Amino acid sequence: MTKPYPLKFQPEFKERVWGGRALTQFGLDLPEGHIGEGWMIGDHPNGTTKVVNGELAGLGLDQVREQYGKEWFGSKGFSEKNGRFPLLIKLLDCNDDLSIQVHPTDTYEGLPEGELGKTEMWYVLDAKPGAKIIYGLKEGIDRKAMAKAIEEGRIMEVLQEVSVQAGDTFYIPAGTVHALCAGVVVAEIQQNSDTTYRLYDYNRPGLDGKPRELHIEDSLNVIAYEGAGATRMSTNGAVANEWLVLAESPYFRVEKGIVAKPWSLSTTEESFVILVVCEGTGTLKTADEEIAFKAGECFLLPANLGNYTLDGNCTVLRSVAP
């Protein structure tokens, strides 16, 4: 029987009309093109990452899940709706503005079969001066006002713009209208879903030269006009070797940790742990091995791994299934 160990995966890269080449800053070997997304840990029909280290090298995350079940992934480590790994971990390079978009909840009737809704959170890894995002609606905007703004070509007038800088974090429950804008690189922790409804895409052509599809009716149906509980915070006050909670939802709990000295931690039988290295370098030590890591790397720690130690000079995100 294979002993549990930290799993690292080969990213699945996605070309996007708004992507660029910024993910090379993490030493990632990008394919040609406008690479907007690196799916770092994924178990989805549109992208399943494969293990690159240890005894399970070459297996997809779906195969690991099927072989090792709750012992490795934890009692909460599966989607109740489709049985897959519940989260999708990405790095995003926004070389241009993303479409104005919204995501559905798990219960939306228009979801493709087997697909989940999409609640997510962003941690800003890098932001150029003046960078911003679209984050929610202006006060008093209801379905009728939103539909009218879309029809009259003035949707941008009803949206909130927020300036961003590295270290900011945003929780984006399903139903929140949002868009990353040019000049930001983010780590995204989200439900394991690839469903996005576009409200507006700046009338630009897609990679194929044709306008990208909009989903106006679905979008109007799923927007949470009274708010879905979106929150934002600066994390500049994070204290070394203490976890700072960034987002809590029914789907994930995400915390930020600044590692400045050896930090002894452990997994629990309830959930896997995902570590995203945001900056710096360090080591991940278990009973059987010591792994050096750097910014941009992501690890999945099995629920039955037990004790592990982080060391070095680095910032990490820790995500678990709540």
N, C-alpha and C positions, 0 to 999 in steps of 0.2 A: 504494500500500500504506500503510495506516495505521501511523504510527509508534507504538511503545509509549508509554504514559503512565499515571500513577496513576489507577486506576478507583475511583470512588465510586458507591455504589448507594442506591436508594430502599429503606428497610427494609420488610419485610413484618411487620406487627404481628399478634400472636395474643392473643385474649382467653382468659384462664384463670380458673378459679374462685378461684385464689390470687393473682391479679394486682392491680395498683393503678394509680397514676398517677405513680409516682416517675421514670419515664423522661423526664418533661417537664423534669427538671433539666438534661438535655443539650440542651434546645432542640428536641426532637423533637415533631412535630405528631401527637399520638396520636388515633386514632379514639375514639369513645365506648366506655365499658365498662371492664372490669377487665383492663387490658393487662399480661399477664405476660411476654411475650416480644417482643423486637424481633429479627427475623432480619436481620442487618446485611449479611451476604454469604452467599447461599444458592443452590444449584443442585439443588433437590429437588422431586419432584412435588407436595409439600405446601407449597412456597414457593420461588419463584425470583425473586431480586432483579434489578432493572433498573438499568442504568447511567444516571446523571444528569448526567455531565459529559463534555465533549469530543466528539470525532467519533463515538463509539459510543453517545452518549446515546439511550436508548430501547430498546437491545438488552438482552435477558435474559442473565444469566451463562451460561446454557446455549448461547445463540446465539454469544456471544463465544468460548466454548470450542470450538464446532463450526467456527467460521470460522478461528480463529487457532492452535488446536492446541498442540502441544508447544513451538512457538517462543515463545509467550506464557506458557504455563503451566509449562513445564519438563519435563524427562524424567521427573520423579517427580510431576508435577502432575495425575495422573489416578488414579481408583480402578481397580485391576486387575479388580475384580469387575463394575462396571457402567459404567465409562468416564466417569463424571461427575466434577465437581470433588470432591476428596477430603474437604474440610472444610466445616463449617457454623459460622458465627460469630454469636453471639447476645449480647444484653444482656437480663438477667432482673431483673424487679422482683418480689420475694417479699413481698407485702403480707400474706400468710398462709402457713401451712405447706404445702409441697408433699407429695404422697403419698410414702409409703415405697416406694421403687422400686429396680429393678435393670435393667441392660441386658445383652443377649447379646453374644457374640463373633461374628465373621464366619462361623464354622463351625457355628453352632447350626442344627439342622435345621428348627426352627420359624419361622425368619425368613421374612417375605414375600418373594416372588420379586423379585430385583434390589435388595433392601435390604441395607445393611451392618449390622454390629454397631455398638456405640457405646461407644468409649472417649472420655473427655472430661477437661477440666480447668476449674477455676474460679479466677478472680482476684476477690477481694472488693473492690469499688469503694466500698461504703458499708455500714456496719453500725450499727444502733441499739444503745445500751447493753444488754448482756445477750443479744445475738443469739447464736444457736447453729445448728448443723447436725447431722444424723444422718450418721455416717461409719463404716460398717463394723459388724461383729458383735462382741459380747463374746467373750472367749476361751473356747474349748471348745464353741462352738455349731456343731453339725453339722446335716445335713439333718433328721434325726429330731427333734432338739430344736427346730429352727426350725418344722417342721410342727406340732409339739405346741403351741408358743407361739401360732401363728396360730389353731389350732383352739380354744384356750382363751381367745382374746381378750386375750392379754398380750404381743403382739409387741414393744411398746415396752421391755419388760424385758430383751430380749436384744440391744438395739442400743446402740451407743456414741454419746453426745452430746459435741459439741466446741464450745466457745465460739469465736467468731470476731470479728475486727475488720478494718477496712480495711487492705489490703495483704497479708492472708493469701492463700495459694494452696493448692489441693488438686488432686492428680492422682487421677483416678477411673477405673481400668481397668475394662473390661467385667467383670461378675461381682461388683462391689462394691456392697453394699446402701448406699443413701444417700438423703438428702433435704435440700434447702435448707429453712430455717425462716423464720418471719416476721421482717421487719426487715432483710433483706439485699438488696443490689443487686450483681449479679456480671456480669463478662464471662465468657462460656463459649466455649472453643474445643473442638470435638468432631469426631468422624467425621461424615460427611455422612449422618446417619441420623435417623429420626423414630420409632424403635421403643423403647417403654418398657413394662416389665412392672410393674404395681402390686401391691404386697403388702398395703397398708393405706392407707385414705384417710379415717380419722377418722369414718367413718360419715356423712359430709356429702353433701348433694346437689350435683350438678354445675350448670352454667349452665342446663341444661334442667329443673332441679328434681328429676331422678332420680339415684339413686346411680350413681357412676361405676364402670365395669367394673374388676374385679380380675382378675389373671392369676396365680393361686396356683401352678398346676402348672408353667407356664413359668418363673416366678420361682424355684421350688425347683430346677428343672433347671439354671438358668444361674448360680446363686450360686456364687462361689468360696469355699467354706467354710474353706479353709486360707489365704485371702488371695490377692489378685490382684496385689499389688505397689503398693497405694495408698500415696501419700506426701503429706505436708503440710509447709509451711514458712512462717515469717514472712519478709517481704522487706524489713524495716526496715533491714537492713544493705546495701542496694543502693548502689553507688557511682556518682556522676555520670559519664556518658559511658562506662560499661562495661556490657556485657550480663551479666545474672544469669540463669542457666538455672533455669526454674521447672518444666518438665516435658519429659521425653524419652520417646517411645514409638515404635512402628513406624509411627505415623500422623502425628505432628506433633512438632515441637520448638518450645517456647515460651520466650521470654526477656523479661525486664523491663529497660527502659532509662530512666534519668532523664536528660533532656536539659537541660544547663545552659550549653552553649556549642555553636557549630557542630560537627556530627558528620558526617563524611564516610563514606558507606557505599556498598555496591553489591550488586546482585543477582547471582545465578549462573545458568548455563544449566540447572541441575538443578531449580530450584524457583522458583515465585512467592514473594513476600513479602506477608504480611498485617500491617498495622499497625492496632492498636486504641489510640486515645488515651484514657488512663484519667483524666488530670487535667491542668489547665493549658491553655496555648495555645502555638502555635508555627507554623512554616512547614516545608513539604516542597518542596525545590528540586531540579529536574532540569535537564538541559541546555536544555530548551525552555520551562519555566514554573516559577512559584513559587506554591504553594497554601497559603493560611492555613488552619489547622485549630484545633479546640477539643475539649474532652473529649466523649466519646461518639461521635466520628466514626471511621470505619473506611475503610481504603484497601487495595486489592489492587494490588500492584506487579508488572507482568509480569516474567517471568524474564529477558527480553532488554532490560529498561529500562536496566541498567547503573548508572552512578554517580548517587547522589542524596545530598542533605544535609538533616539534621534540625537545626532551630534553634529557640530559644525557651526557655521555662521550663515543662516538661511531663514527664509520665510516659507511656510507651508500652509496649505489648506487641508483640513481633515473633514471628510464627509462620511456619514453613516446613515443607515436606514433607521428611522426613529421607532 
